[in-house]
Amino acid sequence: MSDRIHNFNAGPGVLPEPVLKQAQQDIWNIAGSGIGIMEHSHRGKVFDRVIQEAEQEARTLGNIPANYKVLFVQGGATQQFAMVPMNLLPKGRTADYLITGVWAQKAFKEAKMFGSVHAALSGEASNFSEIPPASAIAYSASPAYVHLTTNNTIYGTQWRTEPPVPAGVPLVADTSSDMFSRPIDVSRYGLIYAGAQKNLGPSGVVLVIVRDDLAEMGPKDVPTMLQYRVYAAERSLHNTPPTFGIYMMGQVFKWIRETGGLDAMAKRNEEKANLLYTYLDQSSFFRGTAHAGSRSLMNVCFRGPTEELESKFCTEATKAGFEGLKGHRSVGGMRASIYNACPKASVEALVGFMAEFAKKNG
Ligand SMILES: *Cc1c(COP(=O)(O)O)cnc(C)c1O
């Protein structure tokens, strides 16, 4: 589409064009109701179908077992940093955190407000440029749960597989920046959460997948809107939910299914990431910052020869129609976020632009 540019924003990020087109129609008039999606009652028939479909599409995509609830929560992934320990960390117990980046650190710090926490792994020594080996994990005696961040959006690293956890201990995952970008075995987790704005939809809604027993275990004296059991019992409809966000998530899930599901999505994401990493590996101008074995397929972080040239690159890239390539303010450099909806053509165009820039400025 000629009036859209190449979008490498880290979040909110690019959404699938067919979904945006459908949403344009449904904002005006959904399902022949004469009313747009945002104007429907959350208790009405039309929205009831929307939320049921969103849940069903998520269940199909993730092959989610029947003993897990699919919830739609507000407050962003950041609110989950608090909700997880408020519900899953009983008094006197310790929660273990695998610290592989900024978001993991934030989750850890937030959990400290609610109980005892233990950093079972830290990538700080390598400045978070890699996921340390599982052999470096030192769990506490009997953790209430283990928390990890599957994809480190800011440093561009990603867990390849789940780490080993002590038998019977629930694994809790912040999958905000790689949810449904590859197959996921939900049964290996106790709770999975993902803020929508990277891979799943607009900001303002979080997908939570939680095992039934964990949804029910929290104390009953935490605020109503922060208890998983309330969302589970009332199908995320205790109060007015983010109806448009839930609609969009459902449409994105459907788009993933219709384009081949998670296996096909993973294959496309690998192809896109390989284009960039292969270019970076042979470039004498740019260099990737993440260790090869820990590279993220979602966020590709790289540096140029000097900060001056990096800033020139970002300025010229913006002029040439490549948006969002500046690295996170805490690490500098560049970052190309190539989420599910980022077309391969955008990545090809970026590699071409990088090669040309390197030739002119090298
Ligand atoms: C973006 C992000 C967050 C924060 O999400 P909010 O919805 O802004 O709270 C948390 N974790 C990860 C891994 C992220 O990428």
The ligand as an ORCA input file, in Angstrom:
! r2SCAN-3c Opt
* xyz 0 1
  C       6.596     -3.930     26.156
  C       6.869     -4.945     27.189
  C       6.351     -4.844     28.484
  C       5.532     -3.654     28.950
  O       4.287     -3.672     28.405
  P       3.164     -2.602     28.851
  O       1.959     -3.121     28.172
  O       3.632     -1.272     28.339
  O       3.060     -2.614     30.318
  C       6.621     -5.869     29.369
  N       7.359     -6.926     29.006
  C       7.885     -7.053     27.777
  C       8.700     -8.248     27.441
  C       7.668     -6.062     26.827
  O       8.188     -6.183     25.610
*
